[in-house]
Structures are given as structure tokens and as C-alpha cells.
Amino acid sequence: MRTLNLAVPKPYELYIRVGTCSWKYDSWRGLLYKPGVKCAAADYLRDYAKHLRTVEVDQWFWSLFPGGVRLPDEATVKAYAESVPDDFIFTVKAPNSITLTHYYSKQSKRYQEFANKPNEHFLSTDLLQRFLDALAPLGKKLGPIMFQFEYLNKQKMPSLAAFLDKLHEFFSLAPAGYHYAIETRNPNYLKSAFFDFLREHGVGYVFMDGYYMPGIGQVSKANDAVTAPFSVIRLQGGGREEIEERTGQAWDKIVEPRDEGLGAVVAIVRRNVGLRIVTFVSANNHYEGSAPLTIERFLSALVRSASGAG
């Protein structure tokens, strides 16, 4: 079993939480998990938490179905909470039943009438409260709640101003005491009005490196994206089909190094540390081919930058 160097450098320990997007990968055996041993999800999480202090949970994002909204199961949430130490933090993607304006266009023949149907739960604070109630077993281990919005065309959202109006109503009524963050996939929304809105409401910005969004380094340089006492960086990568074909969905090696992207992460993290802002960095397998190895590469780049070596 290869020993990964995933320790956050001491000068940064208070201000960086580094982890991956999910943890349920058999191909991480030999990296984070013992070779040859398959485990249940909670058992993998227990081993994962021996190496890293945070993880992103995206499984509860997929919640909007023609048969109704599916929220987290209490027993599962409790099992996750009991699988990690007290100082572990979960970042959680909010249900898409809150962030989708319409049902997805692709539906089975049985539910074709739901295709592109307006979503009656869009930005529902009542549904948000139910979701947060379901997460209660996480307690202090619950970190940022991330609202991931798809690309909103003019038919779904006429303008940025209209979007911000709806968000204002939503966050004005949202339960207090939680860390909320927004990920937009509309490049044209990345304007001062958007970041000013987040700052006014104490909502964090989610830097998303991947798909058709501009690079996070470019976004950081062009905007004042410091909007809350914390920040989130999600390393997602490009087309999933291509990298899945290259890896065979065995996520145990780097197949597409993204040195420029990792350099941008280092720059954002170092700036945030100077401002005493906590940064959550989550790597996806699809970013470079192996999320644990991406995290190791990022931490190595961070150490080099701190020492003036790169």
C-alpha cells in the first residue's frame, strides 16, 4: 500500500480543510484503503477519516423525482456522523429539488409529463428546513451547505437581477446558524453585483474548476470573491466520458495533470490564509484521474510555494 502525504502544512492547519468528493471507491484501495478489502460506505469513511479531515457529500443532491422529493435517511446520516472523529467536517450539496427551476428534460416514458415541468420546490425554505433537520445527527460536523445551480438560460431565469431577487427572498427566510455557499454555472453571472450580494448576505462563493466555467484563477483575479469567513473550491474537471474512458473508472493514478489549476488553488488558499478565511478544497476523481493523488499534488505545490520553490 502506497503511503500518501496528505498532511496539511502546519502554518495552514487552522485555515485549510482538504478532502475529496465522496469516498466510496474500491479503486482507492492501496491509496487510502487496505488492498483487497471491500467495505461498506460507512467503513470506507472510517478509514478515509484517518487521512483527511473533510469530505464532500453529493449523494443527497439527487433528490427531485416525479414520485416526490427524496431526503437523507436518518440512519445513514447518523452512521456517517459516528464514523468520523469530532473535528471532522462534512461539506454537503443541497438537494437539487431546491436548486432546479424545472424537472430534468430526460424522463422515463412513464413520467414524460414531468419533462421540463416547473419545479414547485425551487428555492423552498420549507424544504431547506426539512433537509437541515435530516442532517441534525451531524451536529458540529456539518460545514458549508452548497447550492449548486445549473446553467440558467433566459427561459429559466430572465436575468442575473431576477436570480438575485429570488435569492434575496430565499436567504432572508433561510434558517440561521448555518454556512451557506453558492455555485453558479453561468459565467455571465460572475459580476460585481453577484459577489456584492453574496457578501451582503454572508454567503460563501464556490470556486468550481471545470466544465465550461472560466478558470478559478481568472475568476479570483477579476473579482473580489471574498464574501464570507469561508470559501469553497471544487475541482471537477472537464468532460467526464473522456476521462472515464481513459481510466476505465479505476481512480488510482493521475492521467490528466492540471498544474495550472492546482497553482490557482494554491494562490487562492494563500490569499485566504492571509485574510484568516477557512478554505474547503474538494477534489473529484474526474479532475485528474484520482482525487487522493490530486490532493497530494496540491499539498505538495502548497509547500513548494511557501518555501519559495514554486
C-alpha positions as CSV (number, residue, x, y, z in Angstrom):
1,M,0.0,0.0,0.0
2,R,1.4,3.4,-1.0
3,T,1.6,5.9,1.8
4,L,0.2,9.3,0.7
5,N,1.5,12.5,2.2
6,L,-1.8,14.2,2.9
7,A,-0.8,16.3,5.9
8,V,-1.7,20.0,5.7
9,P,1.4,22.1,6.4
10,K,1.4,23.4,10.0
11,P,1.2,27.1,9.1
12,Y,-2.1,26.4,7.3
13,E,-3.8,23.8,9.6
14,L,-6.3,26.3,11.0
15,Y,-7.4,27.6,7.6
16,I,-7.5,24.7,5.2
17,R,-9.8,21.7,5.0
18,V,-8.8,19.4,2.2
19,G,-10.8,16.4,1.0
20,T,-12.5,14.6,-1.8
21,C,-15.9,14.5,-3.4
22,S,-17.3,11.3,-1.9
23,W,-15.2,8.4,-0.6
24,K,-16.9,5.2,-1.9
25,Y,-14.3,4.0,-4.4
26,D,-12.9,0.4,-4.4
27,S,-10.1,1.7,-6.7
28,W,-8.7,3.7,-3.8
29,R,-7.6,0.5,-2.2
30,G,-3.9,0.7,-2.0
31,L,-4.1,4.6,-1.6
32,L,-6.5,5.3,1.3
33,Y,-7.8,1.8,1.9
34,K,-6.1,-1.5,2.5
35,P,-5.6,-3.5,-0.7
36,G,-8.0,-6.4,-1.3
37,V,-10.6,-5.3,1.2
38,K,-14.1,-4.2,0.2
39,C,-16.1,-2.3,2.8
40,A,-19.5,-0.7,3.3
41,A,-19.7,3.0,2.8
42,A,-19.5,3.9,6.5
43,D,-16.5,1.6,6.9
44,Y,-14.7,3.3,4.0
45,L,-15.5,6.6,5.6
46,R,-14.0,5.5,8.9
47,D,-10.7,4.7,7.1
48,Y,-10.9,7.8,5.0
49,A,-11.1,10.0,8.1
50,K,-7.7,8.6,9.2
51,H,-6.1,10.5,6.4
52,L,-8.3,13.6,5.7
53,R,-10.4,16.0,7.9
54,T,-13.2,16.8,5.5
55,V,-15.3,15.3,2.7
56,E,-18.0,16.5,0.3
57,V,-21.3,14.6,0.3
58,D,-23.0,14.9,-3.0
59,Q,-25.3,11.9,-2.8
60,W,-28.2,13.9,-1.4
61,F,-28.1,16.3,-4.3
62,W,-30.1,13.9,-6.4
63,S,-33.4,14.4,-4.8
64,L,-36.0,15.6,-7.3
65,F,-38.1,12.8,-8.8
66,P,-41.6,12.6,-10.3
67,G,-42.6,10.5,-7.3
68,G,-41.6,13.2,-4.9
69,V,-38.6,14.6,-3.1
70,R,-36.1,12.2,-1.6
71,L,-34.3,13.5,1.5
72,P,-31.4,11.9,3.5
73,D,-32.2,8.8,5.6
74,E,-31.7,9.5,9.3
75,A,-29.9,6.2,9.9
76,T,-27.4,6.9,7.1
77,V,-26.7,10.4,8.4
78,K,-26.1,9.0,11.9
79,A,-23.8,6.3,10.6
80,Y,-21.7,8.9,8.8
81,A,-21.5,11.1,11.8
82,E,-20.4,8.2,14.0
83,S,-17.7,7.1,11.5
84,V,-15.5,10.2,11.9
85,P,-13.8,12.0,14.7
86,D,-15.2,15.0,16.4
87,D,-13.1,17.5,14.4
88,F,-14.2,16.1,11.1
89,I,-16.3,18.4,8.8
90,F,-18.8,17.4,6.1
91,T,-19.5,19.8,3.2
92,V,-22.8,19.0,1.7
93,K,-24.5,19.7,-1.6
94,A,-28.1,20.9,-1.0
95,P,-30.8,18.9,-2.8
96,N,-31.4,19.7,-6.5
97,S,-35.1,19.8,-5.5
98,I,-34.2,23.2,-4.1
99,T,-31.9,24.5,-6.9
100,L,-33.6,23.3,-10.1
101,T,-36.1,25.6,-11.7
102,H,-37.6,22.7,-13.7
103,Y,-37.6,18.9,-13.7
104,Y,-34.9,17.5,-16.0
105,S,-35.9,17.1,-19.6
106,K,-34.9,13.4,-19.7
107,Q,-37.6,11.4,-18.0
108,S,-38.7,7.8,-18.5
109,K,-41.7,7.1,-20.7
110,R,-43.8,6.6,-17.6
111,Y,-43.1,10.2,-16.4
112,Q,-42.8,12.1,-19.7
113,E,-45.3,14.7,-18.4
114,F,-42.7,15.8,-15.9
115,A,-40.1,16.7,-18.5
116,N,-39.2,20.4,-18.2
117,K,-42.1,20.8,-15.8
118,P,-41.6,23.8,-13.4
119,N,-40.3,22.6,-10.0
120,E,-42.7,23.6,-7.3
121,H,-39.9,23.3,-4.7
122,F,-37.5,25.7,-6.3
123,L,-35.8,27.8,-3.5
124,S,-38.2,26.5,-0.9
125,T,-37.1,27.4,2.6
126,D,-39.6,24.9,4.0
127,L,-37.8,22.1,2.1
128,L,-34.4,23.5,3.2
129,Q,-35.6,23.3,6.8
130,R,-36.6,19.6,6.3
131,F,-33.2,18.9,4.8
132,L,-31.4,20.6,7.6
133,D,-33.5,18.6,10.1
134,A,-32.4,15.4,8.4
135,L,-28.8,16.4,8.8
136,A,-29.2,17.1,12.5
137,P,-27.2,14.0,13.5
138,L,-24.1,15.6,12.0
139,G,-24.2,18.3,14.6
140,K,-21.0,20.4,14.7
141,K,-19.5,18.2,12.0
142,L,-21.7,19.9,9.4
143,G,-19.8,22.5,7.4
144,P,-20.9,24.6,4.3
145,I,-24.2,23.8,2.6
146,M,-23.6,24.3,-1.1
147,F,-26.3,25.3,-3.5
148,Q,-25.3,24.2,-7.0
149,F,-27.3,25.9,-9.7
150,E,-27.2,24.6,-13.3
151,Y,-26.7,26.9,-16.3
152,L,-29.9,29.1,-16.2
153,N,-30.9,30.1,-19.7
154,K,-33.3,33.0,-20.3
155,Q,-36.3,30.7,-20.2
156,K,-35.4,29.5,-16.8
157,M,-34.1,32.8,-15.4
158,P,-34.5,36.1,-17.4
159,S,-31.5,37.9,-15.8
160,L,-29.0,38.0,-13.1
161,A,-31.1,40.6,-11.3
162,A,-34.1,38.3,-11.3
163,F,-31.9,35.5,-9.9
164,L,-30.6,37.7,-7.1
165,D,-34.1,38.9,-6.3
166,K,-35.1,35.2,-5.8
167,L,-32.0,34.5,-3.8
168,H,-32.6,37.5,-1.6
169,E,-36.1,36.2,-0.7
170,F,-34.7,32.8,-0.1
171,F,-31.8,33.7,2.2
172,S,-33.9,36.3,4.1
173,L,-36.0,33.4,5.3
174,A,-33.4,30.6,5.4
175,P,-32.7,29.1,8.8
176,A,-29.9,31.0,10.6
177,G,-26.8,29.4,12.1
178,Y,-25.6,27.6,9.0
179,H,-22.8,28.3,6.5
180,Y,-24.4,28.6,3.0
181,A,-22.5,28.8,-0.3
182,I,-23.5,29.2,-3.9
183,E,-22.0,27.6,-7.1
184,T,-23.2,29.2,-10.3
185,R,-22.6,27.7,-13.7
186,N,-23.5,30.9,-15.5
187,P,-20.2,32.5,-16.4
188,N,-22.0,35.7,-17.2
189,Y,-23.3,35.9,-13.6
190,L,-19.7,36.4,-12.3
191,K,-20.1,40.2,-11.9
192,S,-19.7,42.6,-9.0
193,A,-23.5,42.6,-8.3
194,F,-23.4,38.8,-7.7
195,F,-20.4,38.9,-5.4
196,D,-21.8,42.0,-3.6
197,F,-25.0,40.1,-3.0
198,L,-23.1,37.1,-1.5
199,R,-21.1,39.4,0.7
200,E,-24.2,41.3,1.9
201,H,-25.8,38.0,2.9
202,G,-22.7,36.4,4.3
203,V,-23.0,33.6,1.7
204,G,-19.8,31.9,0.5
205,Y,-18.7,31.6,-3.1
206,V,-17.9,28.2,-4.5
207,F,-15.0,28.3,-7.0
208,M,-15.7,25.5,-9.4
209,D,-12.8,24.4,-11.6
210,G,-14.2,22.5,-14.6
211,Y,-16.8,22.2,-17.3
212,Y,-17.3,25.4,-19.3
213,M,-16.6,27.8,-16.4
214,P,-13.6,30.2,-16.5
215,G,-10.6,29.0,-14.6
216,I,-10.7,29.8,-10.9
217,G,-7.5,31.8,-11.1
218,Q,-9.1,34.0,-13.6
219,V,-12.3,34.4,-11.5
220,S,-10.2,35.2,-8.4
221,K,-8.1,37.9,-10.2
222,A,-11.1,39.5,-11.9
223,N,-13.4,39.7,-8.8
224,D,-13.5,40.3,-5.1
225,A,-14.7,36.8,-4.3
226,V,-14.2,37.0,-0.6
227,T,-17.8,37.1,0.5
228,A,-17.8,35.1,3.8
229,P,-15.5,33.8,6.6
230,F,-15.0,30.7,4.5
231,S,-14.6,29.7,0.9
232,V,-15.1,26.5,-1.1
233,I,-13.0,25.2,-4.0
234,R,-14.4,22.3,-6.0
235,L,-12.0,20.6,-8.5
236,Q,-14.3,19.0,-11.0
237,G,-12.5,18.7,-14.4
238,G,-13.8,18.6,-17.9
239,G,-15.8,16.0,-19.9
240,R,-16.5,13.0,-17.7
241,E,-16.9,10.5,-20.5
242,E,-13.3,11.1,-21.8
243,I,-11.6,10.7,-18.5
244,E,-13.7,7.7,-17.6
245,E,-12.7,6.0,-20.8
246,R,-9.0,6.8,-20.1
247,T,-9.1,5.5,-16.6
248,G,-11.6,2.7,-17.1
249,Q,-13.1,4.2,-13.9
250,A,-10.1,2.9,-11.9
251,W,-9.3,6.1,-10.0
252,D,-5.8,5.2,-8.8
253,K,-3.5,7.3,-11.0
254,I,-3.1,10.8,-12.5
255,V,-3.9,10.7,-16.2
256,E,-4.5,14.4,-16.9
257,P,-2.3,16.7,-14.8
258,R,-3.8,20.1,-14.2
259,D,-0.8,22.0,-12.8
260,E,-2.2,25.4,-13.8
261,G,-5.5,24.7,-11.9
262,L,-3.6,23.5,-8.8
263,G,-1.4,26.6,-8.9
264,A,-4.6,28.7,-8.9
265,V,-5.8,26.8,-5.9
266,V,-2.6,27.5,-4.1
267,A,-2.8,31.2,-4.8
268,I,-6.4,31.4,-3.6
269,V,-5.6,29.4,-0.4
270,R,-2.6,31.5,0.4
271,R,-4.6,34.7,0.0
272,N,-7.4,33.4,2.2
273,V,-5.0,32.3,4.9
274,G,-3.6,35.9,4.9
275,L,-7.2,37.1,5.5
276,R,-7.9,34.3,8.1
277,I,-10.5,32.8,5.9
278,V,-11.0,29.0,6.0
279,T,-10.9,27.3,2.6
280,F,-12.5,23.9,1.9
281,V,-10.9,22.2,-1.1
282,S,-12.7,19.2,-2.6
283,A,-11.2,17.1,-5.4
284,N,-13.1,14.9,-7.8
285,N,-11.7,11.8,-9.4
286,H,-12.6,13.4,-12.8
287,Y,-10.3,16.3,-12.3
288,E,-7.0,14.5,-12.9
289,G,-7.9,10.8,-12.6
290,S,-7.5,10.2,-8.8
291,A,-8.8,12.6,-6.2
292,P,-6.5,11.4,-3.4
293,L,-3.5,11.9,-5.7
294,T,-4.7,15.3,-6.7
295,I,-4.9,16.3,-3.0
296,E,-1.4,15.1,-2.5
297,R,-0.2,17.1,-5.5
298,F,-2.0,20.2,-4.3
299,L,-0.4,20.0,-0.8
300,S,3.0,19.4,-2.3
301,A,2.5,22.5,-4.5
302,L,1.4,24.5,-1.4
303,V,4.6,23.5,0.4
304,R,6.8,24.4,-2.5
305,S,5.1,27.8,-2.8
306,A,5.5,28.5,0.8
307,S,9.2,27.7,0.6
308,G,9.7,29.9,-2.5
309,A,10.4,26.8,-4.6
310,G,7.5,27.3,-7.0
